[in-house]
Amino acid sequence: MITKDMTIEEILNEDERIADILLNAGMHCLGCPSARSETLEEACQNHEIDCEQILCEINNLV
């Protein structure tokens, strides 16, 4: 199960298909080293994205 406290890198290591969800939500900096160390919650805040919605989509995928 993916949580909002996991880093983007940890999440992408779980299942690379998650990248499509994040990219479609507007997180276009997934390759940036500093972005990969952010938690999902931090990344959502920085991109003004609803974290709970993204988390739900991710966990429905995996």
PDBQT receptor file of N, H, CA, C and O in Angstrom, charges set to zero:
ATOM      1  N   MET A   1       0.840  -1.184   0.000  1.00  0.00    +0.000 N 
ATOM      2  CA  MET A   1       0.000   0.000   0.000  1.00  0.00    +0.000 C 
ATOM      3  C   MET A   1       0.881   1.242   0.000  1.00  0.00    +0.000 C 
ATOM      4  O   MET A   1       1.840   1.343   0.766  1.00  0.00    +0.000 OA
ATOM      5  N   ILE A   2       0.543   2.171  -0.860  1.00  0.00    +0.000 N 
ATOM      6  H   ILE A   2      -0.236   2.089  -1.482  1.00  0.00    +0.000 HD
ATOM      7  CA  ILE A   2       1.260   3.435  -0.965  1.00  0.00    +0.000 C 
ATOM      8  C   ILE A   2       0.655   4.419   0.029  1.00  0.00    +0.000 C 
ATOM      9  O   ILE A   2      -0.564   4.489   0.182  1.00  0.00    +0.000 OA
ATOM     10  N   THR A   3       1.522   5.182   0.707  1.00  0.00    +0.000 N 
ATOM     11  H   THR A   3       2.512   5.125   0.583  1.00  0.00    +0.000 HD
ATOM     12  CA  THR A   3       1.055   6.187   1.656  1.00  0.00    +0.000 C 
ATOM     13  C   THR A   3       1.587   7.560   1.266  1.00  0.00    +0.000 C 
ATOM     14  O   THR A   3       2.539   7.670   0.493  1.00  0.00    +0.000 OA
ATOM     15  N   LYS A   4       0.973   8.592   1.802  1.00  0.00    +0.000 N 
ATOM     16  H   LYS A   4       0.200   8.503   2.430  1.00  0.00    +0.000 HD
ATOM     17  CA  LYS A   4       1.386   9.967   1.476  1.00  0.00    +0.000 C 
ATOM     18  C   LYS A   4       2.735  10.318   2.076  1.00  0.00    +0.000 C 
ATOM     19  O   LYS A   4       3.341  11.318   1.690  1.00  0.00    +0.000 OA
ATOM     20  N   ASP A   5       3.219   9.507   3.019  1.00  0.00    +0.000 N 
ATOM     21  H   ASP A   5       2.727   8.695   3.333  1.00  0.00    +0.000 HD
ATOM     22  CA  ASP A   5       4.510   9.764   3.651  1.00  0.00    +0.000 C 
ATOM     23  C   ASP A   5       5.679   9.131   2.901  1.00  0.00    +0.000 C 
ATOM     24  O   ASP A   5       6.837   9.349   3.257  1.00  0.00    +0.000 OA
ATOM     25  N   MET A   6       5.385   8.359   1.878  1.00  0.00    +0.000 N 
ATOM     26  H   MET A   6       4.444   8.183   1.588  1.00  0.00    +0.000 HD
ATOM     27  CA  MET A   6       6.441   7.741   1.071  1.00  0.00    +0.000 C 
ATOM     28  C   MET A   6       7.005   8.774   0.099  1.00  0.00    +0.000 C 
ATOM     29  O   MET A   6       6.286   9.660  -0.364  1.00  0.00    +0.000 OA
ATOM     30  N   THR A   7       8.297   8.651  -0.207  1.00  0.00    +0.000 N 
ATOM     31  H   THR A   7       8.880   7.931   0.169  1.00  0.00    +0.000 HD
ATOM     32  CA  THR A   7       8.891   9.565  -1.181  1.00  0.00    +0.000 C 
ATOM     33  C   THR A   7       8.452   9.167  -2.591  1.00  0.00    +0.000 C 
ATOM     34  O   THR A   7       8.020   8.040  -2.831  1.00  0.00    +0.000 OA
ATOM     35  N   ILE A   8       8.573  10.106  -3.500  1.00  0.00    +0.000 N 
ATOM     36  H   ILE A   8       8.925  11.022  -3.305  1.00  0.00    +0.000 HD
ATOM     37  CA  ILE A   8       8.248   9.831  -4.891  1.00  0.00    +0.000 C 
ATOM     38  C   ILE A   8       9.121   8.681  -5.402  1.00  0.00    +0.000 C 
ATOM     39  O   ILE A   8       8.643   7.815  -6.135  1.00  0.00    +0.000 OA
ATOM     40  N   GLU A   9      10.372   8.675  -5.024  1.00  0.00    +0.000 N 
ATOM     41  H   GLU A   9      10.760   9.378  -4.429  1.00  0.00    +0.000 HD
ATOM     42  CA  GLU A   9      11.270   7.597  -5.455  1.00  0.00    +0.000 C 
ATOM     43  C   GLU A   9      10.781   6.241  -4.943  1.00  0.00    +0.000 C 
ATOM     44  O   GLU A   9      10.753   5.272  -5.701  1.00  0.00    +0.000 OA
ATOM     45  N   GLU A  10      10.399   6.161  -3.677  1.00  0.00    +0.000 N 
ATOM     46  H   GLU A  10      10.422   6.948  -3.061  1.00  0.00    +0.000 HD
ATOM     47  CA  GLU A  10       9.884   4.902  -3.121  1.00  0.00    +0.000 C 
ATOM     48  C   GLU A  10       8.631   4.447  -3.863  1.00  0.00    +0.000 C 
ATOM     49  O   GLU A  10       8.458   3.264  -4.157  1.00  0.00    +0.000 OA
ATOM     50  N   ILE A  11       7.768   5.403  -4.158  1.00  0.00    +0.000 N 
ATOM     51  H   ILE A  11       7.908   6.364  -3.919  1.00  0.00    +0.000 HD
ATOM     52  CA  ILE A  11       6.511   5.090  -4.841  1.00  0.00    +0.000 C 
ATOM     53  C   ILE A  11       6.783   4.563  -6.243  1.00  0.00    +0.000 C 
ATOM     54  O   ILE A  11       6.198   3.561  -6.656  1.00  0.00    +0.000 OA
ATOM     55  N   LEU A  12       7.663   5.230  -6.971  1.00  0.00    +0.000 N 
ATOM     56  H   LEU A  12       8.138   6.043  -6.635  1.00  0.00    +0.000 HD
ATOM     57  CA  LEU A  12       7.974   4.794  -8.333  1.00  0.00    +0.000 C 
ATOM     58  C   LEU A  12       8.681   3.441  -8.349  1.00  0.00    +0.000 C 
ATOM     59  O   LEU A  12       8.555   2.680  -9.308  1.00  0.00    +0.000 OA
ATOM     60  N   ASN A  13       9.419   3.148  -7.290  1.00  0.00    +0.000 N 
ATOM     61  H   ASN A  13       9.522   3.766  -6.511  1.00  0.00    +0.000 HD
ATOM     62  CA  ASN A  13      10.075   1.838  -7.190  1.00  0.00    +0.000 C 
ATOM     63  C   ASN A  13       9.063   0.722  -6.958  1.00  0.00    +0.000 C 
ATOM     64  O   ASN A  13       9.325  -0.430  -7.305  1.00  0.00    +0.000 OA
ATOM     65  N   GLU A  14       7.933   1.042  -6.388  1.00  0.00    +0.000 N 
ATOM     66  H   GLU A  14       7.719   1.977  -6.106  1.00  0.00    +0.000 HD
ATOM     67  CA  GLU A  14       6.877   0.045  -6.152  1.00  0.00    +0.000 C 
ATOM     68  C   GLU A  14       6.260  -0.418  -7.477  1.00  0.00    +0.000 C 
ATOM     69  O   GLU A  14       6.033  -1.609  -7.690  1.00  0.00    +0.000 OA
ATOM     70  N   ASP A  15       5.996   0.546  -8.358  1.00  0.00    +0.000 N 
ATOM     71  H   ASP A  15       6.180   1.513  -8.185  1.00  0.00    +0.000 HD
ATOM     72  CA  ASP A  15       5.344   0.222  -9.634  1.00  0.00    +0.000 C 
ATOM     73  C   ASP A  15       5.552   1.405 -10.571  1.00  0.00    +0.000 C 
ATOM     74  O   ASP A  15       5.047   2.499 -10.320  1.00  0.00    +0.000 OA
ATOM     75  N   GLU A  16       6.289   1.184 -11.642  1.00  0.00    +0.000 N 
ATOM     76  H   GLU A  16       6.699   0.295 -11.846  1.00  0.00    +0.000 HD
ATOM     77  CA  GLU A  16       6.616   2.299 -12.546  1.00  0.00    +0.000 C 
ATOM     78  C   GLU A  16       5.395   2.858 -13.277  1.00  0.00    +0.000 C 
ATOM     79  O   GLU A  16       5.463   3.958 -13.826  1.00  0.00    +0.000 OA
ATOM     80  N   ARG A  17       4.288   2.129 -13.294  1.00  0.00    +0.000 N 
ATOM     81  H   ARG A  17       4.233   1.235 -12.848  1.00  0.00    +0.000 HD
ATOM     82  CA  ARG A  17       3.061   2.653 -13.921  1.00  0.00    +0.000 C 
ATOM     83  C   ARG A  17       2.498   3.852 -13.160  1.00  0.00    +0.000 C 
ATOM     84  O   ARG A  17       1.699   4.618 -13.700  1.00  0.00    +0.000 OA
ATOM     85  N   ILE A  18       2.915   4.008 -11.912  1.00  0.00    +0.000 N 
ATOM     86  H   ILE A  18       3.564   3.386 -11.474  1.00  0.00    +0.000 HD
ATOM     87  CA  ILE A  18       2.454   5.132 -11.103  1.00  0.00    +0.000 C 
ATOM     88  C   ILE A  18       2.915   6.449 -11.705  1.00  0.00    +0.000 C 
ATOM     89  O   ILE A  18       2.265   7.478 -11.520  1.00  0.00    +0.000 OA
ATOM     90  N   ALA A  19       4.025   6.427 -12.419  1.00  0.00    +0.000 N 
ATOM     91  H   ALA A  19       4.554   5.591 -12.569  1.00  0.00    +0.000 HD
ATOM     92  CA  ALA A  19       4.539   7.648 -13.046  1.00  0.00    +0.000 C 
ATOM     93  C   ALA A  19       3.485   8.278 -13.952  1.00  0.00    +0.000 C 
ATOM     94  O   ALA A  19       3.366   9.503 -13.996  1.00  0.00    +0.000 OA
ATOM     95  N   ASP A  20       2.727   7.470 -14.668  1.00  0.00    +0.000 N 
ATOM     96  H   ASP A  20       2.823   6.475 -14.633  1.00  0.00    +0.000 HD
ATOM     97  CA  ASP A  20       1.684   8.003 -15.551  1.00  0.00    +0.000 C 
ATOM     98  C   ASP A  20       0.623   8.775 -14.768  1.00  0.00    +0.000 C 
ATOM     99  O   ASP A  20       0.154   9.822 -15.215  1.00  0.00    +0.000 OA
ATOM    100  N   ILE A  21       0.250   8.261 -13.613  1.00  0.00    +0.000 N 
ATOM    101  H   ILE A  21       0.631   7.410 -13.250  1.00  0.00    +0.000 HD
ATOM    102  CA  ILE A  21      -0.743   8.950 -12.779  1.00  0.00    +0.000 C 
ATOM    103  C   ILE A  21      -0.183  10.293 -12.329  1.00  0.00    +0.000 C 
ATOM    104  O   ILE A  21      -0.871  11.311 -12.403  1.00  0.00    +0.000 OA
ATOM    105  N   LEU A  22       1.051  10.297 -11.869  1.00  0.00    +0.000 N 
ATOM    106  H   LEU A  22       1.610   9.470 -11.809  1.00  0.00    +0.000 HD
ATOM    107  CA  LEU A  22       1.661  11.536 -11.386  1.00  0.00    +0.000 C 
ATOM    108  C   LEU A  22       1.847  12.538 -12.518  1.00  0.00    +0.000 C 
ATOM    109  O   LEU A  22       1.579  13.727 -12.347  1.00  0.00    +0.000 OA
ATOM    110  N   LEU A  23       2.301  12.068 -13.663  1.00  0.00    +0.000 N 
ATOM    111  H   LEU A  23       2.519  11.102 -13.802  1.00  0.00    +0.000 HD
ATOM    112  CA  LEU A  23       2.479  12.963 -14.814  1.00  0.00    +0.000 C 
ATOM    113  C   LEU A  23       1.147  13.552 -15.267  1.00  0.00    +0.000 C 
ATOM    114  O   LEU A  23       1.063  14.746 -15.555  1.00  0.00    +0.000 OA
ATOM    115  N   ASN A  24       0.112  12.725 -15.330  1.00  0.00    +0.000 N 
ATOM    116  H   ASN A  24       0.180  11.755 -15.096  1.00  0.00    +0.000 HD
ATOM    117  CA  ASN A  24      -1.209  13.208 -15.744  1.00  0.00    +0.000 C 
ATOM    118  C   ASN A  24      -1.794  14.213 -14.754  1.00  0.00    +0.000 C 
ATOM    119  O   ASN A  24      -2.618  15.049 -15.124  1.00  0.00    +0.000 OA
ATOM    120  N   ALA A  25      -1.364  14.127 -13.496  1.00  0.00    +0.000 N 
ATOM    121  H   ALA A  25      -0.695  13.448 -13.195  1.00  0.00    +0.000 HD
ATOM    122  CA  ALA A  25      -1.846  15.061 -12.478  1.00  0.00    +0.000 C 
ATOM    123  C   ALA A  25      -1.105  16.396 -12.530  1.00  0.00    +0.000 C 
ATOM    124  O   ALA A  25      -1.522  17.365 -11.896  1.00  0.00    +0.000 OA
ATOM    125  N   GLY A  26       0.001  16.444 -13.293  1.00  0.00    +0.000 N 
ATOM    126  H   GLY A  26       0.339  15.656 -13.808  1.00  0.00    +0.000 HD
ATOM    127  CA  GLY A  26       0.744  17.699 -13.422  1.00  0.00    +0.000 C 
ATOM    128  C   GLY A  26       2.121  17.693 -12.782  1.00  0.00    +0.000 C 
ATOM    129  O   GLY A  26       2.781  18.730 -12.725  1.00  0.00    +0.000 OA
ATOM    130  N   MET A  27       2.562  16.544 -12.301  1.00  0.00    +0.000 N 
ATOM    131  H   MET A  27       2.026  15.701 -12.347  1.00  0.00    +0.000 HD
ATOM    132  CA  MET A  27       3.900  16.450 -11.717  1.00  0.00    +0.000 C 
ATOM    133  C   MET A  27       4.876  16.063 -12.823  1.00  0.00    +0.000 C 
ATOM    134  O   MET A  27       5.164  14.884 -13.030  1.00  0.00    +0.000 OA
ATOM    135  N   HIS A  28       5.378  17.068 -13.526  1.00  0.00    +0.000 N 
ATOM    136  H   HIS A  28       5.144  18.025 -13.358  1.00  0.00    +0.000 HD
ATOM    137  CA  HIS A  28       6.230  16.830 -14.689  1.00  0.00    +0.000 C 
ATOM    138  C   HIS A  28       7.718  16.818 -14.352  1.00  0.00    +0.000 C 
ATOM    139  O   HIS A  28       8.557  16.770 -15.251  1.00  0.00    +0.000 OA
ATOM    140  N   CYS A  29       8.042  16.861 -13.083  1.00  0.00    +0.000 N 
ATOM    141  H   CYS A  29       7.360  16.900 -12.353  1.00  0.00    +0.000 HD
ATOM    142  CA  CYS A  29       9.463  16.915 -12.686  1.00  0.00    +0.000 C 
ATOM    143  C   CYS A  29       9.887  15.645 -11.966  1.00  0.00    +0.000 C 
ATOM    144  O   CYS A  29      10.706  15.707 -11.049  1.00  0.00    +0.000 OA
ATOM    145  N   LEU A  30       9.355  14.507 -12.353  1.00  0.00    +0.000 N 
ATOM    146  H   LEU A  30       8.689  14.457 -13.097  1.00  0.00    +0.000 HD
ATOM    147  CA  LEU A  30       9.649  13.247 -11.671  1.00  0.00    +0.000 C 
ATOM    148  C   LEU A  30      11.114  12.852 -11.757  1.00  0.00    +0.000 C 
ATOM    149  O   LEU A  30      11.607  12.144 -10.879  1.00  0.00    +0.000 OA
ATOM    150  N   GLY A  31      11.812  13.286 -12.777  1.00  0.00    +0.000 N 
ATOM    151  H   GLY A  31      11.411  13.861 -13.490  1.00  0.00    +0.000 HD
ATOM    152  CA  GLY A  31      13.212  12.937 -12.935  1.00  0.00    +0.000 C 
ATOM    153  C   GLY A  31      14.153  13.812 -12.137  1.00  0.00    +0.000 C 
ATOM    154  O   GLY A  31      15.340  13.506 -12.023  1.00  0.00    +0.000 OA
ATOM    155  N   CYS A  32      13.647  14.881 -11.591  1.00  0.00    +0.000 N 
ATOM    156  H   CYS A  32      12.683  15.130 -11.684  1.00  0.00    +0.000 HD
ATOM    157  CA  CYS A  32      14.474  15.814 -10.817  1.00  0.00    +0.000 C 
ATOM    158  C   CYS A  32      14.901  15.152  -9.509  1.00  0.00    +0.000 C 
ATOM    159  O   CYS A  32      14.053  14.640  -8.778  1.00  0.00    +0.000 OA
ATOM    160  N   PRO A  33      16.191  15.151  -9.201  1.00  0.00    +0.000 N 
ATOM    161  CA  PRO A  33      16.661  14.491  -7.971  1.00  0.00    +0.000 C 
ATOM    162  C   PRO A  33      15.981  15.004  -6.697  1.00  0.00    +0.000 C 
ATOM    163  O   PRO A  33      15.655  14.213  -5.813  1.00  0.00    +0.000 OA
ATOM    164  N   SER A  34      15.768  16.300  -6.598  1.00  0.00    +0.000 N 
ATOM    165  H   SER A  34      16.033  16.943  -7.317  1.00  0.00    +0.000 HD
ATOM    166  CA  SER A  34      15.138  16.823  -5.377  1.00  0.00    +0.000 C 
ATOM    167  C   SER A  34      13.667  16.443  -5.309  1.00  0.00    +0.000 C 
ATOM    168  O   SER A  34      13.135  16.227  -4.220  1.00  0.00    +0.000 OA
ATOM    169  N   ALA A  35      13.008  16.358  -6.444  1.00  0.00    +0.000 N 
ATOM    170  H   ALA A  35      13.439  16.533  -7.329  1.00  0.00    +0.000 HD
ATOM    171  CA  ALA A  35      11.593  15.983  -6.455  1.00  0.00    +0.000 C 
ATOM    172  C   ALA A  35      11.408  14.542  -6.011  1.00  0.00    +0.000 C 
ATOM    173  O   ALA A  35      10.422  14.219  -5.349  1.00  0.00    +0.000 OA
ATOM    174  N   ARG A  36      12.336  13.684  -6.365  1.00  0.00    +0.000 N 
ATOM    175  H   ARG A  36      13.137  13.946  -6.903  1.00  0.00    +0.000 HD
ATOM    176  CA  ARG A  36      12.211  12.266  -6.021  1.00  0.00    +0.000 C 
ATOM    177  C   ARG A  36      12.378  12.032  -4.520  1.00  0.00    +0.000 C 
ATOM    178  O   ARG A  36      11.963  10.993  -4.007  1.00  0.00    +0.000 OA
ATOM    179  N   SER A  37      12.984  12.991  -3.812  1.00  0.00    +0.000 N 
ATOM    180  H   SER A  37      13.321  13.835  -4.229  1.00  0.00    +0.000 HD
ATOM    181  CA  SER A  37      13.154  12.831  -2.366  1.00  0.00    +0.000 C 
ATOM    182  C   SER A  37      11.989  13.436  -1.577  1.00  0.00    +0.000 C 
ATOM    183  O   SER A  37      11.930  13.301  -0.354  1.00  0.00    +0.000 OA
ATOM    184  N   GLU A  38      11.070  14.097  -2.269  1.00  0.00    +0.000 N 
ATOM    185  H   GLU A  38      11.117  14.208  -3.262  1.00  0.00    +0.000 HD
ATOM    186  CA  GLU A  38       9.882  14.633  -1.608  1.00  0.00    +0.000 C 
ATOM    187  C   GLU A  38       8.910  13.506  -1.294  1.00  0.00    +0.000 C 
ATOM    188  O   GLU A  38       8.883  12.487  -1.985  1.00  0.00    +0.000 OA
ATOM    189  N   THR A  39       8.115  13.695  -0.250  1.00  0.00    +0.000 N 
ATOM    190  H   THR A  39       8.137  14.523   0.310  1.00  0.00    +0.000 HD
ATOM    191  CA  THR A  39       7.035  12.750  -0.011  1.00  0.00    +0.000 C 
ATOM    192  C   THR A  39       5.913  13.060  -1.001  1.00  0.00    +0.000 C 
ATOM    193  O   THR A  39       5.878  14.131  -1.609  1.00  0.00    +0.000 OA
ATOM    194  N   LEU A  40       5.014  12.115  -1.147  1.00  0.00    +0.000 N 
ATOM    195  H   LEU A  40       5.043  11.246  -0.653  1.00  0.00    +0.000 HD
ATOM    196  CA  LEU A  40       3.864  12.350  -2.020  1.00  0.00    +0.000 C 
ATOM    197  C   LEU A  40       3.083  13.558  -1.531  1.00  0.00    +0.000 C 
ATOM    198  O   LEU A  40       2.643  14.380  -2.334  1.00  0.00    +0.000 OA
ATOM    199  N   GLU A  41       2.910  13.669  -0.238  1.00  0.00    +0.000 N 
ATOM    200  H   GLU A  41       3.268  13.001   0.414  1.00  0.00    +0.000 HD
ATOM    201  CA  GLU A  41       2.170  14.801   0.327  1.00  0.00    +0.000 C 
ATOM    202  C   GLU A  41       2.849  16.125  -0.004  1.00  0.00    +0.000 C 
ATOM    203  O   GLU A  41       2.172  17.084  -0.375  1.00  0.00    +0.000 OA
ATOM    204  N   GLU A  42       4.173  16.197   0.122  1.00  0.00    +0.000 N 
ATOM    205  H   GLU A  42       4.723  15.418   0.423  1.00  0.00    +0.000 HD
ATOM    206  CA  GLU A  42       4.907  17.425  -0.195  1.00  0.00    +0.000 C 
ATOM    207  C   GLU A  42       4.789  17.760  -1.676  1.00  0.00    +0.000 C 
ATOM    208  O   GLU A  42       4.570  18.915  -2.040  1.00  0.00    +0.000 OA
ATOM    209  N   ALA A  43       4.932  16.756  -2.522  1.00  0.00    +0.000 N 
ATOM    210  H   ALA A  43       5.110  15.817  -2.226  1.00  0.00    +0.000 HD
ATOM    211  CA  ALA A  43       4.843  16.977  -3.965  1.00  0.00    +0.000 C 
ATOM    212  C   ALA A  43       3.452  17.488  -4.342  1.00  0.00    +0.000 C 
ATOM    213  O   ALA A  43       3.322  18.394  -5.164  1.00  0.00    +0.000 OA
ATOM    214  N   CYS A  44       2.427  16.912  -3.747  1.00  0.00    +0.000 N 
ATOM    215  H   CYS A  44       2.532  16.176  -3.079  1.00  0.00    +0.000 HD
ATOM    216  CA  CYS A  44       1.062  17.363  -4.031  1.00  0.00    +0.000 C 
ATOM    217  C   CYS A  44       0.863  18.806  -3.584  1.00  0.00    +0.000 C 
ATOM    218  O   CYS A  44       0.251  19.603  -4.295  1.00  0.00    +0.000 OA
ATOM    219  N   GLN A  45       1.377  19.138  -2.414  1.00  0.00    +0.000 N 
ATOM    220  H   GLN A  45       1.874  18.491  -1.836  1.00  0.00    +0.000 HD
ATOM    221  CA  GLN A  45       1.271  20.516  -1.933  1.00  0.00    +0.000 C 
ATOM    222  C   GLN A  45       1.982  21.478  -2.876  1.00  0.00    +0.000 C 
ATOM    223  O   GLN A  45       1.455  22.545  -3.191  1.00  0.00    +0.000 OA
ATOM    224  N   ASN A  46       3.168  21.105  -3.322  1.00  0.00    +0.000 N 
ATOM    225  H   ASN A  46       3.595  20.238  -3.065  1.00  0.00    +0.000 HD
ATOM    226  CA  ASN A  46       3.945  21.969  -4.216  1.00  0.00    +0.000 C 
ATOM    227  C   ASN A  46       3.275  22.166  -5.569  1.00  0.00    +0.000 C 
ATOM    228  O   ASN A  46       3.488  23.187  -6.223  1.00  0.00    +0.000 OA
ATOM    229  N   HIS A  47       2.470  21.205  -5.992  1.00  0.00    +0.000 N 
ATOM    230  H   HIS A  47       2.296  20.375  -5.461  1.00  0.00    +0.000 HD
ATOM    231  CA  HIS A  47       1.805  21.290  -7.291  1.00  0.00    +0.000 C 
ATOM    232  C   HIS A  47       0.312  21.600  -7.171  1.00  0.00    +0.000 C 
ATOM    233  O   HIS A  47      -0.422  21.586  -8.159  1.00  0.00    +0.000 OA
ATOM    234  N   GLU A  48      -0.122  21.883  -5.921  1.00  0.00    +0.000 N 
ATOM    235  H   GLU A  48       0.475  21.894  -5.119  1.00  0.00    +0.000 HD
ATOM    236  CA  GLU A  48      -1.532  22.206  -5.653  1.00  0.00    +0.000 C 
ATOM    237  C   GLU A  48      -2.466  21.114  -6.185  1.00  0.00    +0.000 C 
ATOM    238  O   GLU A  48      -3.445  21.390  -6.879  1.00  0.00    +0.000 OA
ATOM    239  N   ILE A  49      -2.132  19.871  -5.838  1.00  0.00    +0.000 N 
ATOM    240  H   ILE A  49      -1.337  19.647  -5.275  1.00  0.00    +0.000 HD
ATOM    241  CA  ILE A  49      -2.885  18.699  -6.260  1.00  0.00    +0.000 C 
ATOM    242  C   ILE A  49      -3.487  18.049  -5.018  1.00  0.00    +0.000 C 
ATOM    243  O   ILE A  49      -2.858  18.019  -3.961  1.00  0.00    +0.000 OA
ATOM    244  N   ASP A  50      -4.699  17.534  -5.148  1.00  0.00    +0.000 N 
ATOM    245  H   ASP A  50      -5.210  17.558  -6.008  1.00  0.00    +0.000 HD
ATOM    246  CA  ASP A  50      -5.374  16.849  -4.053  1.00  0.00    +0.000 C 
ATOM    247  C   ASP A  50      -4.663  15.523  -3.763  1.00  0.00    +0.000 C 
ATOM    248  O   ASP A  50      -4.757  14.581  -4.550  1.00  0.00    +0.000 OA
ATOM    249  N   CYS A  51      -3.971  15.455  -2.660  1.00  0.00    +0.000 N 
ATOM    250  H   CYS A  51      -3.895  16.220  -2.020  1.00  0.00    +0.000 HD
ATOM    251  CA  CYS A  51      -3.170  14.283  -2.310  1.00  0.00    +0.000 C 
ATOM    252  C   CYS A  51      -4.047  13.047  -2.129  1.00  0.00    +0.000 C 
ATOM    253  O   CYS A  51      -3.683  11.961  -2.580  1.00  0.00    +0.000 OA
ATOM    254  N   GLU A  52      -5.174  13.197  -1.486  1.00  0.00    +0.000 N 
ATOM    255  H   GLU A  52      -5.470  14.079  -1.119  1.00  0.00    +0.000 HD
ATOM    256  CA  GLU A  52      -6.040  12.038  -1.232  1.00  0.00    +0.000 C 
ATOM    257  C   GLU A  52      -6.566  11.429  -2.536  1.00  0.00    +0.000 C 
ATOM    258  O   GLU A  52      -6.699  10.211  -2.651  1.00  0.00    +0.000 OA
ATOM    259  N   GLN A  53      -6.859  12.278  -3.501  1.00  0.00    +0.000 N 
ATOM    260  H   GLN A  53      -6.751  13.268  -3.407  1.00  0.00    +0.000 HD
ATOM    261  CA  GLN A  53      -7.343  11.789  -4.794  1.00  0.00    +0.000 C 
ATOM    262  C   GLN A  53      -6.246  11.007  -5.520  1.00  0.00    +0.000 C 
ATOM    263  O   GLN A  53      -6.494   9.921  -6.042  1.00  0.00    +0.000 OA
ATOM    264  N   ILE A  54      -5.043  11.560  -5.550  1.00  0.00    +0.000 N 
ATOM    265  H   ILE A  54      -4.841  12.443  -5.126  1.00  0.00    +0.000 HD
ATOM    266  CA  ILE A  54      -3.913  10.893  -6.204  1.00  0.00    +0.000 C 
ATOM    267  C   ILE A  54      -3.595   9.578  -5.487  1.00  0.00    +0.000 C 
ATOM    268  O   ILE A  54      -3.331   8.561  -6.128  1.00  0.00    +0.000 OA
ATOM    269  N   LEU A  55      -3.622   9.610  -4.176  1.00  0.00    +0.000 N 
ATOM    270  H   LEU A  55      -3.836  10.436  -3.655  1.00  0.00    +0.000 HD
ATOM    271  CA  LEU A  55      -3.350   8.411  -3.389  1.00  0.00    +0.000 C 
ATOM    272  C   LEU A  55      -4.365   7.315  -3.693  1.00  0.00    +0.000 C 
ATOM    273  O   LEU A  55      -4.005   6.143  -3.805  1.00  0.00    +0.000 OA
ATOM    274  N   CYS A  56      -5.608   7.689  -3.823  1.00  0.00    +0.000 N 
ATOM    275  H   CYS A  56      -5.900   8.641  -3.732  1.00  0.00    +0.000 HD
ATOM    276  CA  CYS A  56      -6.652   6.744  -4.158  1.00  0.00    +0.000 C 
ATOM    277  C   CYS A  56      -6.405   6.127  -5.549  1.00  0.00    +0.000 C 
ATOM    278  O   CYS A  56      -6.503   4.912  -5.719  1.00  0.00    +0.000 OA
ATOM    279  N   GLU A  57      -6.087   6.972  -6.533  1.00  0.00    +0.000 N 
ATOM    280  H   GLU A  57      -6.007   7.959  -6.395  1.00  0.00    +0.000 HD
ATOM    281  CA  GLU A  57      -5.803   6.480  -7.889  1.00  0.00    +0.000 C 
ATOM    282  C   GLU A  57      -4.619   5.513  -7.876  1.00  0.00    +0.000 C 
ATOM    283  O   GLU A  57      -4.661   4.464  -8.519  1.00  0.00    +0.000 OA
ATOM    284  N   ILE A  58      -3.576   5.866  -7.151  1.00  0.00    +0.000 N 
ATOM    285  H   ILE A  58      -3.542   6.718  -6.628  1.00  0.00    +0.000 HD
ATOM    286  CA  ILE A  58      -2.375   5.023  -7.095  1.00  0.00    +0.000 C 
ATOM    287  C   ILE A  58      -2.708   3.667  -6.460  1.00  0.00    +0.000 C 
ATOM    288  O   ILE A  58      -2.342   2.619  -6.992  1.00  0.00    +0.000 OA
ATOM    289  N   ASN A  59      -3.393   3.699  -5.336  1.00  0.00    +0.000 N 
ATOM    290  H   ASN A  59      -3.690   4.551  -4.904  1.00  0.00    +0.000 HD
ATOM    291  CA  ASN A  59      -3.682   2.446  -4.643  1.00  0.00    +0.000 C 
ATOM    292  C   ASN A  59      -4.699   1.592  -5.369  1.00  0.00    +0.000 C 
ATOM    293  O   ASN A  59      -4.746   0.380  -5.158  1.00  0.00    +0.000 OA
ATOM    294  N   ASN A  60      -5.511   2.192  -6.217  1.00  0.00    +0.000 N 
ATOM    295  H   ASN A  60      -5.473   3.176  -6.389  1.00  0.00    +0.000 HD
ATOM    296  CA  ASN A  60      -6.398   1.405  -7.056  1.00  0.00    +0.000 C 
ATOM    297  C   ASN A  60      -5.628   0.703  -8.171  1.00  0.00    +0.000 C 
ATOM    298  O   ASN A  60      -6.065  -0.331  -8.678  1.00  0.00    +0.000 OA
ATOM    299  N   LEU A  61      -4.488   1.264  -8.548  1.00  0.00    +0.000 N 
ATOM    300  H   LEU A  61      -4.133   2.103  -8.135  1.00  0.00    +0.000 HD
ATOM    301  CA  LEU A  61      -3.661   0.695  -9.600  1.00  0.00    +0.000 C 
ATOM    302  C   LEU A  61      -2.828  -0.476  -9.091  1.00  0.00    +0.000 C 
ATOM    303  O   LEU A  61      -2.697  -1.503  -9.756  1.00  0.00    +0.000 OA
ATOM    304  N   VAL A  62      -2.269  -0.297  -7.898  1.00  0.00    +0.000 N 
ATOM    305  H   VAL A  62      -2.375   0.537  -7.357  1.00  0.00    +0.000 HD
ATOM    306  CA  VAL A  62      -1.332  -1.322  -7.388  1.00  0.00    +0.000 C 
ATOM    307  C   VAL A  62      -1.986  -2.349  -6.510  1.00  0.00    +0.000 C 
ATOM    308  O   VAL A  62      -1.317  -3.259  -6.020  1.00  0.00    +0.000 OA
TER     309      VAL A  62
